[in-house]
Amino acid sequence: MISARVAADQTSTFPRFLDLGYPNIERGDGVWLFTTTGEKILDACSGGAMVSTLGHGAREIIDAGARQAEKIAYFYMDHFTNEPQEALAERLIAVAPEMARVRFASSGSEANETALRLARAYHVDRGEASRWRVISPAQAYHGSTMATLALTGRGHTLQEPYAPYLSPHLHIAPSTWRFDPTGQAALDELDARLAEAGPETVAAFFCEPVSGAALPACSPPEKFWHGLEERRKRHGFLICFDEVVTGMGRVGSWFAYQQLPIEPDIVTIGKGLGAGYAPISAVLCKQHVYDAVDKGSRSFDLGHTWDGAPISCATGLAVLDALAGRGLVDRVRERGTRLLADLRSALEGNPLVAEVRGRGFLLGVDLVDLPDDVHANERVEDVAFEHQLLVSSTHSTADGYAGDEVVIAPAFTSTDEELVMMVGRFAEVLSEVSASLGGG
């Protein structure tokens, strides 16, 4: 018998949450998900992880992967290259002309770990082997490997019980309306961390230009970016941008950094590169980063099994074709402004809402501070599912930097009617949750 929800005692898999019964999804079509029992769920978060930017069932992407699989699906990049990999690298440089080289991986975590390794290799090959430490904003998520977990300062929520395995990197509080609306406090704290570590030991500042899961759609004010640039020039560290969420059009430009007064030395992308049709990510770097390795060790010995595989790269090429050919990045930029305005209007007056912010098709809703045992984020997700709506949430209160937050990140292919429906259903959800908490 097909079950509507699959609990931990009903499966041979090892689920993430052992107390949760997982809805059983049978298929998807556009921005709609269908369960095995016939429920129709409106996907307002691109598969739940901000991945499915082209929606579900995009025939041209599926066909591109199938055509490549008929030729050759896989070989290891240490031995060969392939036309899809070469073409995809060229296409990425075309939309990120500030960059010079591309290295492919399979996931955002792998891409961010590769970026760390590349930053370290850069300094070693330039004769500065003392540089290894990283400074990053505390309220962030950069991946689930031991190396990437060390980049966050969310100790209670993310790092325990693995702290003994993690590198002792340094963190600053995020520059948000709660703590630092001008960006000066973050710069002061950055100076303190540089002094604490010794600037000659710092390899990189690692951050999201526009935050994704941990502080959705938040970006420091321009003063911070100008100050970061000045400190890069003075102290010689690299700037690494994690654009696993924001890259490939999510905020209305190919890369989020293209909206800022600063450019990274290294940038990572992931989710939107494969759009949910293949596991693929990438690391892009500027010419001087490549030159350091070229003139130094002439080797960057890091590889994962599926890096640059033909079927993944062919899928990525088809995703770029769809984004460019259908003008979807422009649509996200133009339609995103109205989407944010509509969401703010719909949530105005709800006492549960502290802030609504957004760029493009990445919107974040901060909830007011509530006790941990209220589990406001879980309530929102559960009630949303009752309203046949998929959103994603985080519970950041325990780390002290933000309250519970909800992410809305629809597919770029969402119609105007579907976007209106997402906003309307979400407003109903928050009204219901607010009322259940007493409404005040």
Residue pairs with C-beta under 8 A, 6 or more apart in sequence:
2 24
2 36
2 37
3 10
3 24
3 36
4 23
4 24
4 35
4 36
4 37
4 39
5 21
5 22
5 23
5 24
6 21
6 22
6 24
7 20
7 21
7 22
8 15
8 18
8 19
8 20
15 22
23 35
23 39
23 41
23 385
24 35
24 36
24 37
25 33
25 34
25 35
25 36
26 34
26 35
26 36
27 33
27 34
27 56
27 57
28 34
28 43
28 52
28 55
28 56
28 57
29 55
29 56
29 57
30 55
30 56
30 57
30 411
30 413
30 414
30 418
31 42
31 43
31 44
31 55
31 56
31 410
31 411
31 413
31 414
31 418
32 40
32 41
32 42
32 43
32 56
33 40
33 41
33 43
33 56
33 390
34 40
34 41
35 41
39 388
40 388
41 385
41 388
41 389
41 390
42 388
42 389
42 390
42 418
42 421
42 422
42 425
43 52
43 55
43 56
43 390
43 410
43 411
44 389
44 390
44 391
44 408
44 409
44 410
44 422
44 425
44 426
45 390
45 391
45 392
45 407
45 408
45 409
45 410
46 52
46 53
46 271
46 276
46 409
46 410
46 411
47 56
47 276
48 390
48 392
49 271
49 392
50 212
50 213
50 245
50 250
50 271
50 272
50 362
50 392
50 407
50 409
51 271
51 272
51 274
51 275
51 276
52 275
52 276
52 411
53 248
53 249
53 250
53 271
53 272
53 275
53 276
53 319
53 323
53 328
53 411
53 412
53 413
54 61
54 275
54 276
54 277
54 319
54 322
54 323
54 328
54 411
54 412
54 413
55 411
55 413
55 414
56 276
58 275
58 277
58 322
58 413
60 318
60 321
60 322
61 275
61 277
61 315
61 318
61 319
61 322
62 277
63 318
64 314
64 315
64 317
64 318
65 277
65 278
65 311
65 314
65 315
65 318
67 314
68 84
68 310
68 311
68 314
68 315
69 311
71 310
72 82
72 310
73 309
73 310
73 311
74 306
74 309
74 310
74 311
75 82
75 309
75 310
76 303
76 305
77 85
77 104
77 303
77 307
77 308
77 309
78 303
81 308
82 308
82 310
82 313
83 310
84 310
84 313
84 314
84 316
84 317
85 104
85 308
85 310
85 313
87 313
87 317
88 102
88 104
88 313
88 316
88 317
88 320
89 101
89 102
89 104
91 317
91 320
92 99
92 102
92 269
92 282
92 284
92 320
93 99
93 100
93 101
93 102
93 284
95 254
95 255
95 320
96 254
96 255
96 258
96 267
96 284
98 263
98 286
99 267
99 284
99 285
99 286
100 285
100 286
100 287
100 289
100 290
101 284
101 285
101 287
101 289
101 290
102 282
102 283
102 284
103 114
103 118
103 282
103 283
103 284
103 285
103 300
103 307
104 280
104 281
104 282
104 283
104 307
104 308
104 312
104 313
105 111
105 114
105 280
105 281
105 282
105 283
105 304
105 306
105 307
106 279
106 280
106 281
106 304
106 305
106 306
106 307
106 312
107 143
107 270
107 279
107 281
108 142
108 143
108 242
108 244
108 245
108 268
108 270
108 271
108 281
109 142
109 143
109 144
109 145
109 148
110 143
110 145
110 281
110 304
111 244
111 268
111 269
111 270
111 281
111 282
111 283
112 142
112 143
112 147
112 148
112 151
112 206
112 242
112 244
112 268
113 143
113 145
113 147
113 148
114 268
114 283
114 302
115 206
115 240
115 242
115 266
115 267
115 268
115 283
116 134
116 147
116 148
116 151
116 204
116 206
116 240
117 300
117 302
118 266
118 283
118 285
118 289
118 300
119 134
119 203
119 204
119 238
119 240
119 265
119 266
120 131
120 132
120 203
121 292
121 293
121 296
121 297
121 300
122 203
122 238
122 265
122 289
122 292
122 293
123 129
123 131
123 132
123 203
123 238
123 292
124 296
124 297
125 292
125 293
125 295
125 296
125 297
126 292
126 296
128 200
128 236
130 200
130 201
131 200
131 201
131 202
131 203
131 236
131 237
132 201
132 203
133 168
133 169
133 170
133 197
133 201
133 202
133 203
134 150
134 151
134 167
134 169
134 170
134 202
134 203
134 204
134 205
134 206
135 169
135 170
135 171
135 172
135 190
135 193
135 194
135 197
135 202
135 204
135 205
135 206
135 237
136 142
136 151
136 152
136 153
136 169
136 170
136 171
136 172
136 205
136 206
136 207
137 153
137 171
137 172
137 173
137 174
137 175
137 186
137 207
137 208
138 152
138 153
138 154
138 171
138 172
138 173
138 174
138 399
138 401
139 152
139 153
139 154
139 173
139 174
139 176
139 211
139 214
139 215
139 396
139 399
139 401
139 402
140 151
140 152
140 153
140 154
140 174
140 207
140 208
140 211
140 214
140 215
140 242
141 152
141 154
141 158
141 212
141 213
141 214
142 148
142 149
142 151
142 152
142 206
142 208
142 242
142 244
143 149
143 151
143 244
146 162
146 165
146 166
147 167
149 158
149 159
149 162
149 166
150 159
150 166
150 167
150 168
150 169
151 169
151 206
152 158
152 159
152 171
152 214
153 171
153 399
153 401
154 214
154 396
154 399
154 401
155 163
155 399
156 398
156 399
157 395
157 396
157 398
157 399
159 166
170 193
170 196
170 197
171 193
172 186
172 189
172 190
172 193
173 179
173 180
173 185
173 186
173 189
173 401
174 180
174 186
174 211
174 215
174 218
174 220
174 401
174 402
175 181
175 183
175 185
175 186
175 220
175 221
175 224
176 215
176 218
176 401
176 402
177 355
178 401
178 402
179 185
179 401
180 186
180 220
181 221
182 221
182 223
183 220
183 221
183 222
183 223
183 224
183 225
183 227
184 223
186 220
186 224
187 223
187 224
187 227
187 228
187 231
190 205
190 227
190 228
190 231
191 231
194 202
194 231
194 235
199 235
199 236
199 237
202 235
202 237
203 237
203 238
204 237
204 238
204 239
204 240
204 266
205 228
205 231
205 232
205 237
205 238
205 239
205 240
206 240
206 242
207 240
207 241
207 242
208 241
208 242
208 243
208 245
208 246
208 256
209 219
209 241
209 243
209 246
209 255
209 256
209 257
209 259
209 260
209 264
210 217
210 218
210 219
210 246
210 251
210 256
210 259
210 359
210 362
211 217
211 218
211 219
211 364
212 242
212 244
212 245
212 246
212 362
212 407
213 245
213 392
213 394
213 407
214 394
214 396
214 402
215 364
215 396
215 401
215 402
215 405
216 357
216 362
216 363
216 364
216 365
216 394
216 405
216 406
216 407
216 409
217 251
217 357
217 358
217 359
217 362
217 363
217 364
218 357
218 364
219 256
219 260
219 359
222 260
222 261
225 260
225 261
225 262
226 261
226 262
228 239
228 262
229 261
229 262
231 237
232 238
232 239
238 265
238 266
238 289
239 262
239 264
239 265
239 266
240 264
240 265
240 266
240 267
240 268
241 255
241 256
241 257
241 264
241 266
241 267
241 268
242 268
243 255
243 256
243 257
243 267
243 268
243 269
244 268
244 269
244 270
244 271
244 281
245 270
245 271
245 362
245 409
246 255
246 256
246 362
247 254
247 255
247 256
247 267
247 268
247 269
247 270
247 271
247 272
247 273
248 254
248 269
248 271
248 272
248 273
248 319
248 323
249 272
249 323
249 328
249 329
249 332
249 360
249 412
250 256
250 272
250 332
250 360
250 361
250 362
250 409
251 259
251 332
251 336
251 359
251 360
251 361
251 362
252 259
252 329
252 332
252 333
252 334
252 336
252 359
252 360
252 361
253 259
253 329
253 333
253 360
254 329
255 267
255 269
256 359
257 263
257 264
257 267
259 359
263 286
264 286
265 285
265 286
265 288
265 289
266 283
266 284
266 285
266 286
266 289
267 283
267 284
267 285
268 281
268 282
268 283
268 284
269 281
269 282
269 284
270 280
270 281
270 282
271 281
272 319
273 280
273 281
273 282
273 316
273 319
274 280
274 281
274 312
274 315
274 316
274 319
275 319
275 322
277 315
277 318
277 319
278 311
278 312
278 315
278 316
279 306
279 312
280 306
280 312
280 313
280 315
280 316
293 299
293 300
306 312
322 328
323 329
323 412
326 413
328 412
328 413
329 412
331 412
332 360
332 361
332 412
333 360
335 361
335 416
335 419
336 358
336 359
336 360
336 361
339 358
339 361
339 363
339 410
339 419
339 423
340 356
340 357
340 358
340 363
342 419
342 420
342 423
343 356
343 358
343 363
343 365
343 408
343 423
343 426
344 356
346 423
346 424
346 426
346 427
347 353
347 356
347 365
347 426
347 427
347 430
350 427
350 430
350 431
350 434
351 368
351 434
351 439
351 440
352 367
352 368
352 376
352 430
352 433
352 434
352 437
353 365
353 366
353 367
353 368
353 430
354 366
354 367
354 368
354 369
354 403
355 364
355 365
355 366
356 363
356 364
356 365
356 366
357 363
357 364
357 366
358 364
358 408
361 409
361 410
361 411
361 412
361 414
362 407
362 409
363 407
363 408
363 409
364 405
364 406
364 407
364 408
365 405
365 406
365 408
365 430
366 402
366 403
366 404
366 405
367 376
367 377
367 380
367 403
367 404
367 405
367 406
368 403
369 397
369 403
370 376
370 397
370 403
370 404
370 437
372 395
372 397
372 398
374 437
375 395
376 395
376 403
376 404
376 433
376 437
377 393
377 394
377 395
377 404
377 405
377 406
378 393
378 395
379 433
379 436
379 437
380 391
380 393
380 404
380 406
380 429
380 430
380 433
381 391
381 392
381 393
383 429
383 432
383 433
384 390
384 391
384 425
384 426
384 429
387 425
387 428
387 429
387 432
388 425
389 422
389 425
389 426
389 429
391 406
391 407
391 408
391 426
391 429
392 406
392 407
392 409
393 404
393 405
393 406
393 407
394 404
394 405
394 407
395 404
396 402
396 403
396 404
396 405
397 403
397 404
406 426
408 422
408 426
410 418
410 419
410 422
414 422
